[in-house]
Amino acid sequence: MVHPTYHTRAVTPAAILTQSLQRRRLARLAEALAPHGIWARVIDDSLPFLRVSNPRSEFAVEDVACERREHGYVFVTSFGMYLGDCDDLDRSVERTARLLGVELS
C-alpha cells in the first residue's frame, strides 16, 4: 500500500518563538480593548491575529496582526493600516476603536 506524502514546511524554533511573542502582544491588545466594549479574540492560524469587533454592528469586524518593523513590533489591520506600536497600547486602542466606530469615554 502506498501512503500519500504531505510536504509541510519545517517549523523552526525561531518561528515558534516569534509567533508566541506576537500572540502575547495581541493578547495584551485584546485585554486593553475589553474595558471599552470591543470584542477581541486571538485566532491561531499560520500566523496569529486578533479578530476585533464592535458588538453593536455586525459589519464592524477587522483582523489585526502584529508585525515586525525596523524599530520594533506594530499592530496593523488586514488591509495594512498602521494602528500603533505594540508598546503604545493607548494609541492602538484609540485607533482600533475609531476604526470600529466605538466611542471611547
Disulfide bonds with the S-S distance in Angstrom:
none
